[in-house]
Amino acid sequence: MNCAYHMERPVNGICSKCGRPICDQCIIEVNGQVFCKPCMEVGVKHPAPRNTSGNARFFLSIFPGLGHLYMGLFQRGMQLLVAFIAGCFILGNLLEDLVGFFVAAMIFFSIFDAREAYIRMAQGLEVEDKGFIDTHNLKLTWDARWIGYILIGLGAIALFNVFLDDILRLIFVDREMYYAAVRSIKGVLVGLLAIGGGFWLLRRNMGSPGQ
C-alpha cells in the first residue's frame, strides 16, 4: 500500500482524522497522534483564543455550559446550560434525592469536556461546535402547538406539587407515612414516564430502515 498523496512512496502511518495512508513526508505527529498535512491545514480553524485563561475556563465550567460559551462554543454551551437548568427543575419537582447526583455528574462532564475542547484548540485541531441535539436537522416549527405543550407540562407539574404538598398532608397526618407516600408516588410516576417514553421511542422507530 502506498501513500494517498505520493503514490510512489510507501505508507508509514494512517491519519487519525481522515484514515488515509500517508508516507513519512506527509506525517505530522501531535501528542502521539498521526495526522496528514491536509487535515492539519483544515483543522486549524479554532486556535486557542488569545485572552482565554485556563483558570477562568475551569471555574466557569463548574456551572455547566459557561466554560464552553467562554471558548466560543455557543451551541454546545447553550444546550449544556439548558439541559442543566431543565434537569434540576424537573428532578427538583419529581425526585429531589437525585438532584445532587445529577448536578455532580453535569459539573464533572462540563469541566472535562471543556478541558478536552481547549486542549484541541491549543493544538490547532478542529473543534466542532456541535451540541447534543443537531439543531440544523431538527425540524421544529415554533407555533401555538408547542406553546400549548409547554403550558400543559408546567400546569401538570404545578398540580402535582399541590397534590404532594397539600392534599397528601391532609390524608397522612403522620410525618413518616407522608414522606413514604411521597417517595412511592414519585417513584411510580417516574417509572411510568420512563416506560411510556421507551415504548414511544420503540414504536416510533419500529418502521425505520435497519430496525
Residue pairs with C-beta under 8 A, 6 or more apart in sequence:
1 10
1 11
1 21
2 8
2 9
2 10
2 11
2 21
2 23
3 9
3 10
3 11
3 12
3 21
3 22
3 23
3 25
3 26
4 20
4 21
4 22
4 36
5 20
5 22
5 23
5 26
5 36
5 37
5 38
6 23
6 25
6 26
9 23
9 24
9 25
10 23
11 21
11 22
11 23
12 22
12 23
12 24
12 27
13 21
13 22
13 24
13 27
13 34
14 20
14 21
14 22
14 34
15 22
15 34
15 35
15 36
15 39
16 33
16 34
16 35
17 35
17 36
17 39
17 43
18 36
18 38
18 39
20 36
22 34
22 36
26 36
26 37
27 34
27 35
27 36
28 34
28 35
28 36
28 37
28 40
29 35
30 40
30 123
30 124
30 125
31 123
35 43
40 124
42 126
43 124
43 125
43 126
44 124
44 125
44 126
45 126
45 127
46 72
46 120
46 121
46 126
46 127
47 121
47 124
48 118
48 121
48 122
49 71
49 72
49 121
52 70
52 71
52 118
54 118
56 70
57 67
57 70
57 71
57 114
57 115
57 118
58 67
58 111
58 114
58 115
60 66
60 67
60 69
60 70
61 67
61 68
61 107
61 110
61 111
61 114
61 115
62 107
62 110
62 111
63 81
63 84
63 107
63 110
64 80
64 81
64 83
64 84
64 106
64 107
64 109
64 110
65 77
65 78
65 79
65 80
65 81
65 82
65 84
65 110
66 77
66 81
67 77
67 110
67 111
67 114
68 74
68 76
68 77
68 80
68 110
68 113
68 114
68 117
69 77
69 78
69 81
70 77
71 114
71 117
71 118
71 121
72 129
73 117
73 127
73 129
74 129
75 129
75 130
75 131
75 135
76 113
76 129
76 130
76 131
76 132
78 131
79 131
79 132
79 133
80 106
80 110
80 113
80 131
80 132
83 106
83 132
84 103
84 106
84 110
87 102
87 106
88 99
88 102
88 103
91 98
91 99
91 102
92 99
93 157
93 160
93 161
94 160
94 186
94 189
94 190
95 186
95 187
95 190
117 127
120 126
120 127
121 127
140 146
160 189
164 182
164 185
164 186
168 178
168 181
168 182
168 185
169 178
171 181
172 178
172 181
205 211
